Amino acid sequence: MRLSLIILSLTVAVTISAPAEAQSKRKIKKLFKKSEVVNDHFTGFTLYDLDEQKTIYGLNDDKYYNPASNTKLFTFYASLMMLGDSIPGIRYQTRGDSLIFWATGDPTFLHTSLKGTNALNFLKSSNKNIYFSSGWYQNHFWGAGWPWSDYNDYYQADITELPVMDNVAMVYADGGSLKIRPAYLSAYLKQDSAFHPARFSVQRNFDDNTFRYPAMPITTNFKQEIPWKTSPALTRDMLQDTLKKNVGEIHIQLPANAGTINNANRDSTLRRMLQPSDNFIAEQLLLVCSSVKFGILNKDSTINYINRTYLTDLPDKPEWVDGSGLSRYNLFTPRSIVQLLIKIRDKVGDDDLLHSMMPIGGVAGTIKSAYKTDNGVPFVWAKTGSLSNNHNQSGYITTRKGKHLAFSFMNNNYTRPTAEIRNEMVRVMTYIHENF
């Protein structure tokens, strides 16, 4: 009799569960079918139940999409797998009266927000002759497929072995005059009477560090961030200016027994990469990972290592070429991104910590103003990704019934305003939060 009751209970549970799952799937399918917004372009979607460990719904989720800054989730995972709890700032060795140091690609070195100063203070405090062993970065100053026309925009800083102050200059109005930070670049700030922009702005020459501004009144409270053109010589000169001491330049192999000076906390750095979607940090972190694992500065080494070591079980092989997602050569499927999100969650092992590093709907980062909280409580933590005609979100969501879900919502090749795409994604994800 007891066995019969158990079998009956199991049968009833399965009978109830199956229709409930089917109903959930039908509701989501209906959301997409009736949406005018998502049906006029290429849309992909995966919703995964983290508690039950199964996919709830998929739409074109085996198709490849340009992920834009969703690529940073791959860089996030690589950093979790390859770095310790701190970002190594420099490697060094003392030889007689000399201190030789090697760069790691550390983006936190004198970063305007992260303030990585341990390495700088170490160099400052040394009474030895300082030499920078340069020339070990093996890639281009930009990633493959980056748009050349965006060279003057803050989000496309050069990639270098020893970045300084984000590799980005701040040009700003100060009492009616124009100034630039770092001040070392002041000599390169020049008025150009032949420069006639529609409104006051500053344009750097493509291949050098001449920052041109027009002969017109400076806009009150004017600020503009512009990447400078990096070079080993300029990096050394700026370092000398900051240290107030001479820095020699040599090129010798990194020894196996070189010491390490750590700079910023890893999780704080990852949070800074994800929440405002910082391209500069993302690109440099691939170099830091390469430096730690292989003793070289090559982003392809990091990508290839992560792909062959940790991502062979993704449903679809990722086409991953840079750290930030600026390249249109990146291609991922929604279901592979969701599997990556599962791996990230497993590695972090703490939802509160993980959620604190992601953009937080209604609270922080790139989705702060997109979502509203549920009576002050956030329910979505997701990385956005935007390029012209492409807008995506991938991350985690909780429901009012207590379910923990992962999702990837990809929109490519639309022609309507991005705000309409964003609002529709928010509508769909908020419905899922309130009804599942």
C-alpha positions as CSV (number, residue, x, y, z in Angstrom):
1,M,0.0,0.0,0.0
2,R,2.8,2.4,1.0
3,L,4.6,1.8,-2.3
4,S,1.4,2.5,-4.3
5,L,1.0,5.8,-2.5
6,I,4.5,6.8,-3.3
7,I,4.1,5.9,-6.9
8,L,0.7,7.8,-7.0
9,S,2.4,10.9,-5.4
10,L,5.2,10.9,-7.9
11,T,2.8,10.5,-10.8
12,V,0.7,13.4,-9.6
13,A,3.8,15.6,-9.1
14,V,5.0,14.8,-12.6
15,T,1.5,15.4,-14.1
16,I,1.3,18.8,-12.4
17,S,4.9,19.8,-13.2
18,A,4.7,19.0,-16.9
19,P,1.7,21.2,-17.7
20,A,3.2,24.0,-15.5
21,E,6.4,23.9,-17.5
22,A,4.6,23.8,-20.8
23,Q,2.4,26.7,-19.7
24,S,5.5,28.7,-18.8
25,K,7.0,28.0,-22.2
26,R,3.8,29.0,-23.9
27,K,3.6,32.3,-22.0
28,I,7.2,33.3,-23.0
29,K,6.6,32.2,-26.6
30,K,3.5,34.4,-26.7
31,L,5.5,37.4,-25.4
32,F,7.9,37.1,-28.3
33,K,5.3,36.2,-30.9
34,K,3.2,39.3,-30.2
35,S,6.1,41.7,-29.9
36,E,6.3,44.0,-32.9
37,V,9.7,45.2,-31.7
38,V,11.6,41.9,-31.6
39,N,10.1,40.6,-34.8
40,D,11.5,43.1,-37.2
41,H,15.2,42.1,-36.8
42,F,17.3,39.1,-35.7
43,T,16.4,38.1,-32.2
44,G,17.8,35.3,-30.0
45,F,16.8,34.4,-26.5
46,T,17.6,31.7,-23.9
47,L,16.0,31.4,-20.4
48,Y,17.5,28.8,-18.1
49,D,16.4,27.6,-14.7
50,L,19.4,27.6,-12.4
51,D,17.6,25.7,-9.7
52,E,16.2,22.9,-11.9
53,Q,19.3,23.0,-14.2
54,K,17.3,23.1,-17.5
55,T,16.3,25.4,-20.3
56,I,12.9,26.9,-20.0
57,Y,12.7,28.5,-23.4
58,G,14.9,29.2,-26.4
59,L,14.3,31.3,-29.5
60,N,17.0,31.1,-32.3
61,D,19.4,30.4,-29.4
62,D,21.6,28.2,-31.6
63,K,22.3,31.1,-34.0
64,Y,25.4,33.3,-33.8
65,Y,25.0,37.0,-32.9
66,N,27.4,39.9,-32.5
67,P,27.6,40.2,-28.7
68,A,29.2,43.6,-28.4
69,S,30.1,44.1,-24.7
70,N,28.6,40.8,-23.7
71,T,32.1,39.7,-24.7
72,K,33.2,41.1,-21.4
73,L,31.6,38.1,-19.7
74,F,34.2,35.9,-21.4
75,T,36.9,38.2,-20.2
76,F,35.3,38.1,-16.7
77,Y,35.4,34.3,-16.7
78,A,39.0,34.2,-18.0
79,S,40.1,36.6,-15.1
80,L,38.3,34.4,-12.5
81,M,40.0,31.3,-13.8
82,M,43.5,32.8,-14.3
83,L,44.1,35.5,-11.7
84,G,44.4,35.5,-8.0
85,D,42.7,38.0,-5.7
86,S,44.9,40.9,-6.8
87,I,46.0,42.3,-10.1
88,P,49.8,42.0,-10.6
89,G,51.1,45.4,-11.3
90,I,54.7,44.8,-12.3
91,R,57.4,42.1,-12.2
92,Y,60.8,43.1,-11.0
93,Q,64.4,42.0,-10.3
94,T,67.3,43.8,-8.6
95,R,70.7,43.5,-10.2
96,G,73.5,45.3,-8.3
97,D,72.6,49.0,-8.3
98,S,69.7,48.5,-10.8
99,L,66.0,47.8,-10.4
100,I,64.6,46.3,-13.6
101,F,60.8,45.9,-14.0
102,W,58.5,44.4,-16.6
103,A,54.9,45.4,-17.2
104,T,52.0,43.0,-16.9
105,G,49.4,45.0,-18.8
106,D,47.8,46.1,-15.5
107,P,44.9,48.5,-16.2
108,T,44.8,49.7,-12.6
109,F,48.2,51.4,-12.7
110,L,47.4,55.0,-11.9
111,H,43.8,54.3,-13.0
112,T,41.6,57.3,-12.4
113,S,39.0,55.2,-10.4
114,L,40.9,52.1,-9.2
115,K,44.0,54.0,-8.0
116,G,46.5,51.2,-8.4
117,T,49.5,52.9,-6.8
118,N,51.4,50.0,-5.1
119,A,53.7,49.5,-8.1
120,L,54.3,53.2,-8.5
121,N,55.1,53.6,-4.7
122,F,57.5,50.7,-5.0
123,L,59.4,52.3,-7.8
124,K,59.3,55.7,-6.0
125,S,60.8,54.3,-2.9
126,S,63.7,52.5,-4.6
127,N,67.2,54.1,-4.3
128,K,68.4,52.1,-7.3
129,N,68.7,53.0,-11.0
130,I,65.4,52.1,-12.6
131,Y,65.1,50.4,-15.9
132,F,61.9,49.5,-17.8
133,S,62.2,46.3,-19.9
134,S,59.8,47.2,-22.6
135,G,58.7,45.8,-26.0
136,W,57.1,42.6,-24.8
137,Y,53.5,43.3,-25.9
138,Q,52.8,41.1,-29.0
139,N,49.6,42.4,-30.4
140,H,48.4,45.5,-32.3
141,F,47.5,48.7,-30.4
142,W,43.9,48.0,-31.3
143,G,41.9,44.8,-31.5
144,A,41.0,43.0,-34.7
145,G,37.9,44.5,-36.3
146,W,37.9,47.8,-34.3
147,P,36.5,50.8,-36.1
148,W,39.3,53.2,-37.1
149,S,36.9,56.2,-37.2
150,D,36.4,55.9,-33.5
151,Y,40.0,56.6,-32.6
152,N,39.0,60.0,-30.9
153,D,36.4,58.4,-28.7
154,Y,37.1,57.7,-25.0
155,Y,36.0,54.0,-25.3
156,Q,38.8,53.1,-27.8
157,A,42.0,53.6,-25.9
158,D,45.2,52.0,-27.2
159,I,46.2,48.6,-25.7
160,T,49.7,48.8,-24.2
161,E,52.0,46.8,-22.0
162,L,52.2,49.5,-19.4
163,P,49.1,51.7,-19.5
164,V,49.1,54.9,-17.5
165,M,46.0,56.8,-16.3
166,D,43.7,54.7,-18.5
167,N,45.6,55.8,-21.6
168,V,43.0,58.5,-21.9
169,A,43.4,62.3,-21.6
170,M,40.8,64.6,-20.0
171,V,40.4,67.9,-21.8
172,Y,38.4,70.4,-19.8
173,A,37.4,74.0,-19.3
174,D,39.0,75.9,-16.4
175,G,38.2,79.5,-15.9
176,G,37.7,80.3,-19.5
177,S,40.9,78.4,-20.6
178,L,41.4,74.9,-21.9
179,K,43.5,72.4,-19.9
180,I,44.4,68.8,-20.3
181,R,45.1,66.0,-17.8
182,P,47.7,64.5,-17.5
183,A,49.4,67.9,-17.5
184,Y,52.4,66.3,-19.3
185,L,50.3,66.5,-22.5
186,S,49.8,70.3,-22.3
187,A,52.4,71.0,-24.9
188,Y,50.3,69.0,-27.4
189,L,47.1,71.1,-26.9
190,K,46.9,73.6,-29.8
191,Q,44.4,76.0,-31.2
192,D,43.7,75.4,-34.9
193,S,41.9,78.2,-36.8
194,A,41.3,75.8,-39.7
195,F,39.3,73.5,-37.4
196,H,35.5,74.2,-37.6
197,P,33.4,71.7,-35.7
198,A,29.6,72.2,-35.3
199,R,30.2,72.8,-31.6
200,F,33.2,73.2,-29.4
201,S,35.2,70.0,-29.3
202,V,38.7,68.7,-29.4
203,Q,40.1,66.4,-32.1
204,R,43.4,64.5,-31.8
205,N,45.4,63.9,-34.9
206,F,45.1,60.3,-35.9
207,D,48.8,59.4,-35.9
208,D,50.2,61.7,-33.3
209,N,49.3,63.5,-30.0
210,T,48.4,66.9,-31.4
211,F,45.0,67.8,-29.7
212,R,43.3,70.5,-31.9
213,Y,40.6,72.8,-30.6
214,P,38.8,75.6,-32.6
215,A,39.1,79.4,-32.3
216,M,35.7,79.7,-30.7
217,P,34.4,80.3,-27.1
218,I,35.0,77.3,-24.8
219,T,31.7,75.8,-23.7
220,T,31.1,76.3,-19.9
221,N,31.9,73.1,-18.0
222,F,33.4,71.5,-21.1
223,K,34.9,68.0,-20.7
224,Q,36.0,65.5,-23.2
225,E,37.9,62.3,-22.8
226,I,40.3,61.4,-25.7
227,P,42.7,58.5,-26.0
228,W,46.3,59.6,-26.5
229,K,48.6,57.9,-29.1
230,T,50.8,55.6,-27.0
231,S,54.4,54.6,-27.6
232,P,57.1,53.1,-25.4
233,A,59.0,56.4,-25.4
234,L,55.9,58.4,-24.3
235,T,55.1,55.9,-21.6
236,R,58.6,56.1,-20.2
237,D,58.6,60.0,-20.4
238,M,55.3,60.1,-18.5
239,L,56.5,57.6,-15.9
240,Q,59.7,59.7,-15.4
241,D,57.5,62.8,-15.0
242,T,55.4,61.1,-12.4
243,L,58.3,59.4,-10.5
244,K,60.4,62.6,-10.7
245,K,63.4,60.3,-11.4
246,N,65.1,58.9,-14.5
247,V,63.8,55.7,-16.0
248,G,66.1,53.8,-18.4
249,E,64.7,51.5,-21.1
250,I,66.1,48.1,-22.0
251,H,64.8,44.9,-23.5
252,I,65.7,41.7,-21.6
253,Q,63.8,38.5,-21.0
254,L,61.7,38.2,-17.9
255,P,63.4,35.8,-15.5
256,A,61.5,33.0,-13.8
257,N,62.4,34.2,-10.3
258,A,61.2,37.8,-10.8
259,G,59.3,39.3,-7.9
260,T,55.7,40.7,-8.2
261,I,54.1,43.8,-6.9
262,N,50.3,43.6,-6.8
263,N,48.1,46.6,-7.4
264,A,44.3,46.7,-7.1
265,N,41.9,44.0,-5.9
266,R,40.7,41.7,-8.6
267,D,37.0,41.7,-7.8
268,S,37.0,45.5,-7.6
269,T,38.7,45.7,-11.0
270,L,36.1,43.2,-12.5
271,R,33.3,45.3,-11.1
272,R,34.7,48.4,-12.7
273,M,35.0,46.5,-16.0
274,L,31.4,45.2,-15.9
275,Q,29.3,47.9,-14.4
276,P,30.2,50.9,-16.6
277,S,31.4,48.5,-19.4
278,D,35.0,49.7,-19.5
279,N,36.6,48.6,-22.7
280,F,40.1,49.6,-21.6
281,I,40.1,47.4,-18.5
282,A,38.7,44.5,-20.4
283,E,41.4,44.5,-23.1
284,Q,44.2,45.0,-20.6
285,L,43.0,42.1,-18.4
286,L,43.5,39.6,-21.2
287,L,47.2,40.8,-21.2
288,V,47.4,40.4,-17.4
289,C,46.0,36.8,-17.7
290,S,48.6,36.1,-20.4
291,S,51.4,37.6,-18.2
292,V,50.5,35.4,-15.2
293,K,50.1,32.1,-17.1
294,F,52.6,32.4,-19.9
295,G,55.0,35.3,-19.0
296,I,54.1,37.1,-22.2
297,L,51.6,39.8,-23.2
298,N,49.4,38.3,-25.8
299,K,45.6,38.4,-25.7
300,D,45.4,35.5,-28.2
301,S,47.3,33.3,-25.7
302,T,44.6,33.9,-23.1
303,I,41.7,33.4,-25.4
304,N,43.1,30.2,-26.9
305,Y,43.9,28.8,-23.4
306,I,40.4,29.5,-22.0
307,N,38.7,28.1,-25.1
308,R,40.6,24.8,-25.1
309,T,40.8,24.4,-21.3
310,Y,37.4,25.5,-20.0
311,L,35.0,26.2,-22.8
312,T,35.1,23.0,-24.9
313,D,31.7,22.0,-23.5
314,L,29.8,25.0,-24.7
315,P,27.0,24.1,-27.1
316,D,28.5,26.2,-29.9
317,K,32.1,27.1,-30.4
318,P,32.6,30.8,-29.6
319,E,34.2,33.2,-32.2
320,W,36.1,35.3,-29.6
321,V,38.7,37.8,-30.8
322,D,39.0,40.7,-28.2
323,G,38.4,41.5,-24.6
324,S,35.9,44.3,-24.8
325,G,33.5,43.4,-27.6
326,L,34.4,46.4,-29.8
327,S,35.1,44.0,-32.6
328,R,32.3,42.8,-34.9
329,Y,34.3,39.7,-35.5
330,N,33.0,38.3,-32.1
331,L,30.1,35.9,-32.5
332,F,28.4,33.9,-29.8
333,T,25.1,32.1,-29.5
334,P,22.6,32.9,-26.7
335,R,22.7,29.3,-25.3
336,S,26.5,29.4,-25.1
337,I,26.4,32.6,-23.2
338,V,24.0,31.1,-20.7
339,Q,26.3,28.1,-20.2
340,L,29.1,30.6,-19.6
341,L,26.9,32.4,-17.0
342,I,26.4,29.0,-15.3
343,K,30.2,28.5,-15.2
344,I,30.7,32.0,-13.8
345,R,28.2,31.5,-11.1
346,D,29.7,28.1,-10.1
347,K,33.2,29.7,-10.0
348,V,32.2,32.7,-7.9
349,G,30.2,30.5,-5.6
350,D,28.4,33.4,-4.0
351,D,25.3,35.0,-5.6
352,D,25.6,38.2,-3.5
353,L,29.2,38.7,-4.6
354,L,28.5,37.9,-8.2
355,H,25.5,40.2,-8.3
356,S,27.5,43.0,-6.8
357,M,30.0,42.9,-9.6
358,M,27.4,42.9,-12.4
359,P,25.4,45.9,-13.6
360,I,22.3,46.0,-11.3
361,G,18.9,46.9,-12.6
362,G,17.6,50.1,-11.0
363,V,20.8,50.4,-8.8
364,A,24.1,50.5,-10.7
365,G,25.9,50.3,-14.0
366,T,24.6,50.3,-17.5
367,I,21.1,49.0,-16.5
368,K,20.6,51.4,-13.6
369,S,18.1,53.6,-15.4
370,A,16.6,50.8,-17.6
371,Y,15.0,48.8,-14.9
372,K,13.0,49.7,-11.8
373,T,13.5,47.7,-8.6
374,D,10.7,45.7,-7.0
375,N,9.9,47.8,-4.0
376,G,13.5,48.7,-3.6
377,V,14.9,45.2,-4.3
378,P,16.7,44.6,-7.6
379,F,15.8,41.5,-9.5
380,V,18.1,41.6,-12.6
381,W,21.9,41.6,-12.9
382,A,23.0,41.7,-16.5
383,K,25.7,42.8,-18.8
384,T,24.7,44.9,-21.7
385,G,26.3,45.0,-25.1
386,S,25.8,47.8,-27.7
387,L,27.1,48.6,-31.1
388,S,25.2,50.4,-33.9
389,N,22.1,48.3,-34.7
390,N,23.0,45.8,-32.0
391,H,21.8,45.7,-28.4
392,N,22.0,42.7,-26.0
393,Q,21.6,41.8,-22.4
394,S,22.9,38.6,-20.7
395,G,22.8,37.8,-17.0
396,Y,20.8,36.7,-14.0
397,I,17.2,37.3,-12.8
398,T,15.2,36.3,-9.8
399,T,11.4,35.9,-9.8
400,R,8.8,36.8,-7.2
401,K,8.3,33.1,-6.6
402,G,12.0,32.7,-5.7
403,K,13.3,31.2,-8.9
404,H,16.9,31.8,-10.0
405,L,17.3,32.1,-13.8
406,A,20.0,32.9,-16.3
407,F,19.2,34.5,-19.6
408,S,20.7,35.9,-22.8
409,F,18.7,38.3,-24.9
410,M,20.3,39.2,-28.2
411,N,19.1,41.8,-30.8
412,N,21.1,42.3,-34.0
413,N,20.6,44.2,-37.2
414,Y,17.6,46.4,-36.2
415,T,17.0,49.8,-37.7
416,R,14.6,51.3,-35.1
417,P,15.9,53.4,-32.2
418,T,17.9,51.4,-29.6
419,A,15.7,52.8,-26.8
420,E,12.8,50.8,-28.2
421,I,14.8,47.6,-28.2
422,R,16.0,48.3,-24.6
423,N,12.5,49.1,-23.4
424,E,11.1,45.9,-24.9
425,M,13.8,43.7,-23.3
426,V,13.0,45.4,-20.0
427,R,9.2,44.7,-20.5
428,V,9.9,41.0,-21.2
429,M,12.3,40.4,-18.4
430,T,10.1,42.3,-15.9
431,Y,7.1,40.1,-16.9
432,I,9.2,37.0,-16.3
433,H,10.2,38.4,-12.9
434,E,6.6,39.0,-11.9
435,N,5.0,35.9,-13.4
436,F,7.4,32.9,-13.0
